[in-house]
Amino acid sequence: MKHSLAFTLFLLVFHVTKAQLVPLDINLVPGLGTAGLNHDERRNVIAINLFSGYSDRTLLLQLSGINGNNRTLSRGLHIAGIANITGANLASIDKDYKESLLGTVHMQGIQIGGLVNLVRGDVSGAQISSVFNMSEKEMVGIQLAGLANYVGSFSLGAQIGALANKTQLGLSGLQLTLGKNTVGAEMSGLQVGLFNEAYNIEGKNSTVKDRSGVQLGMINKATKLFGFQIGLFNIAQQSGGTQIGLINLYKPNPIKGNTLYGTAIGLINIGDFVSLSAYADEMFRLNYEISTGNMKNGKAIRVKWNKYVVNALSYSHDPGINHSYGIGYSLKKLYFNRSNTPNMTETKFFGYAFDFKMIKKDEIEIKDMKVLVSGFNIILGHRVIPKLSGVSAFLSVGQKIAWGRNYEPENPLFITDATLFNKKIKTWTGVSLGLMLH
């Protein structure tokens, strides 16, 4: 009995010694300071390391001239001239024990490192450095780096780095960089960078409908898009969201389990709908148009109309006495009939369009070269030969507004002068008649 009691007391004393709480620990380097050779077991409240320090954990404040190292926990404020490391020196220990320790490695507070901050576990708080911040597991808070930030699991918060930010799994928050942002799984929030990449951008058509993601950059790429891409060049392998850009590239297949396609708004849209048109109107005798876009309800059943969102680029030319030309852009919503009868699908269509066109007439002086004509049109069309697909005739009627002086169309209907926003404009009813190859 006495031996058993003595052994129990020995274990208690040993545990207290191994897990001693030290109010203040001062070190020159690990092993040379108030901690002696037991530095790796110390639990410090405040640690001051003239050059470098190492302990099991620091709970309130750690100041290090070069680097500060904690094995399992960093809490409070940690400032180092070069690096703050949490989960340090684990490479040399038993693999199974290391894995168990990684599950308990945490940084809760603020790390300010001259060059880097490294946490081989979870981060709750802020990492600030001039070069690189890393959280090997989850991060809740903010990473701010001169070059790059990395999270090995999920991020809830912000990553701001000059060249790159990467979250290995999902992100809910912000990535901001001049270079590349990467999210390996679901993304809700905002990516702003030269090149943004995410696997799944959340949005209104996704499983979680109250979250939405936005990519804003020169090049945006997503495997699955439910949210928004806004940039010069947008790429989505499967789109159920919205692309707004100069060039939009997407596959015409909707995401599995979703009958709705996304919407592409841009000058060039590659992936689904393409048509060529030639028509005449009251402004130009010859107009040539190429339209690209996508079908919104391609996989939907029991519907009577195929719905398209279409972007059109046009070139206009009038070889008459008053030689003139123009370039234009139109955003259209078109409805083509759907039929179970062979060769009778998309034999007729209707829709509406918003038009914008820049016009130049040779006799107009340079200061009056730019005339902007905008309008809203209603479109009706029918296949020329119903059972032969390809060519449809169409009629478009709408109201036009000319935002420029000294301009008047050749054959307008109901033209009037008006004032809008203290500027004189001309408005009239326009009519177009032409053929479309689809």
C-alpha positions, 0 to 999 in steps of 0.5 A, spaced: 500 500 500 505 504 501 509 503 495 502 504 491 501 511 494 508 513 493 508 511 486 502 515 485 505 521 488 511 520 484 506 521 478 503 527 480 509 530 481 512 528 475 506 531 471 506 538 474 513 538 473 512 536 465 506 541 465 509 547 469 506 554 468 511 559 468 509 566 468 515 569 465 520 565 461 526 569 458 531 565 453 537 567 449 536 561 445 533 554 447 536 551 452 540 557 455 535 561 459 530 560 465 527 554 462 534 550 462 533 544 458 526 543 460 524 548 455 520 544 450 515 542 456 514 549 459 507 552 458 509 560 458 504 566 460 509 571 457 516 569 453 521 573 451 526 570 447 532 575 445 534 570 439 530 564 439 525 560 444 522 554 444 516 551 449 510 547 449 505 553 449 505 560 450 498 563 453 499 571 452 505 574 449 511 572 446 517 576 443 522 573 439 528 577 436 529 571 430 524 566 431 519 563 436 517 556 437 511 553 440 509 545 440 502 545 441 499 552 442 500 559 441 495 564 444 495 571 445 500 576 441 506 573 438 511 577 435 518 575 431 523 578 427 523 572 422 518 567 424 513 565 428 512 557 428 506 553 432 507 545 431 515 546 431 520 540 431 514 535 430 518 532 424 523 528 428 518 525 433 514 518 432 509 519 426 503 516 430 505 521 435 506 527 431 499 525 427 496 526 434 499 532 436 497 535 429 490 534 432 491 539 438 496 544 434 492 551 435 494 558 434 489 563 437 491 570 437 495 574 432 502 572 429 506 578 426 512 575 423 518 579 419 518 574 414 513 568 415 508 565 420 507 557 420 502 553 424 501 546 423 494 546 425 488 550 426 488 558 426 483 562 429 485 570 429 490 573 424 497 572 421 501 578 418 508 577 415 512 580 409 513 574 405 508 568 407 503 565 412 501 558 412 495 554 416 496 547 415 489 546 417 483 550 418 483 558 418 478 562 421 480 570 421 485 573 416 492 572 413 495 578 410 502 577 407 507 581 402 507 575 397 503 569 399 498 565 404 496 558 404 491 554 408 491 547 408 483 545 409 477 550 410 478 558 410 473 562 414 475 570 413 480 573 408 486 572 405 490 578 402 497 577 399 501 581 393 502 575 389 498 569 391 492 566 396 490 558 396 485 555 400 486 547 399 478 546 400 473 551 401 473 558 402 467 563 405 470 570 405 475 574 401 481 572 397 485 579 394 491 579 390 495 582 384 496 575 382 492 568 383 487 566 388 485 559 388 480 555 392 480 547 391 472 546 393 466 550 395 467 558 394 462 563 397 464 570 398 469 574 393 475 573 389 479 579 386 485 578 382 489 577 376 487 570 375 482 567 380 480 559 380 475 555 384 472 548 384 465 550 385 462 557 386 456 557 390 450 561 388 442 561 387 442 555 383 446 551 388 445 546 394 446 552 399 442 557 396 443 563 401 450 563 399 453 566 393 460 567 390 463 572 385 470 572 381 472 579 379 479 579 375 482 578 368 481 571 368 476 567 372 476 559 372 471 555 375 469 547 374 462 548 377 459 555 377 453 557 380 455 564 382 458 570 378 464 571 374 466 578 372 472 579 368 475 579 361 476 572 360 471 567 364 471 560 363 466 555 366 466 547 365 459 547 367 455 553 368 449 554 372 451 562 374 452 568 370 458 570 366 460 577 364 466 579 360 469 580 354 469 573 352 465 567 356 467 560 355 463 554 358 460 547 356 453 547 354 451 541 359 448 544 366 450 541 372 448 534 374 441 535 378 440 542 375 435 543 369 437 550 368 443 553 364 447 559 366 447 566 363 453 568 359 453 576 357 459 578 353 462 580 346 464 573 345 460 567 348 463 560 346 459 554 348 452 553 345 448 558 341 451 561 334 447 565 329 448 569 323 444 575 320 443 580 315 438 585 315 436 592 313 433 598 317 431 605 317 439 607 319 442 602 314 441 598 308 446 593 310 447 590 317 451 584 318 450 580 325 453 574 329 450 572 335 452 567 341 449 565 347 446 559 351 439 556 352 437 557 359 432 551 359 435 545 355 434 540 360 427 542 362 421 537 360 414 539 359 416 546 357 413 549 350 419 554 349 427 554 348 429 560 352 436 563 349 440 569 352 444 572 346 449 577 345 450 580 338 455 584 335 454 587 328 457 591 323 452 596 319 454 599 312 450 604 307 453 605 300 449 611 298 450 618 297 451 619 305 456 614 306 456 611 313 457 605 317 456 603 325 458 598 330 453 595 335 452 590 340 445 587 342 443 583 348 437 579 347 432 574 350 429 569 345 424 564 345 424 558 340 418 553 340 419 546 342 415 541 338 415 533 339 414 533 331 420 531 328 423 537 324 418 542 327 422 544 333 424 552 333 420 553 327 418 560 330 421 565 335 419 571 338 423 575 343 426 582 345 432 586 345 436 592 348 441 595 342 447 600 342 450 602 336 456 607 334 455 611 328 459 615 323 457 619 317 462 622 312 460 629 312 459 630 320 465 633 323 470 630 327 467 633 333 460 630 332 463 623 329 460 619 335 453 618 335 450 613 340 443 610 338 440 605 343 433 602 343 428 597 345 426 592 340 420 586 339 422 581 335 418 576 331 421 570 326 419 564 322 423 559 319 422 560 311 421 552 310 418 549 316 421 542 315 428 545 313 432 547 319 437 553 318 434 559 315 428 564 318 425 570 316 424 576 322 421 582 323 423 587 329 420 593 331 422 598 336 423 605 339 430 608 338 434 614 341 440 618 338 444 621 343 448 626 338 447 632 334 446 633 327 444 625 326 437 623 323 436 616 320 434 616 312 427 613 313 424 614 320 417 613 323 414 618 328 421 622 329 421 627 334 425 632 338 426 631 345 430 633 351 433 628 356 437 629 362 438 636 359 440 634 353 437 634 346 435 627 343 432 624 337 427 619 338 423 615 333 420 608 331 425 603 327 423 597 323 428 591 321 427 586 316 432 580 315 434 573 315 437 569 320 441 562 319 441 558 326 
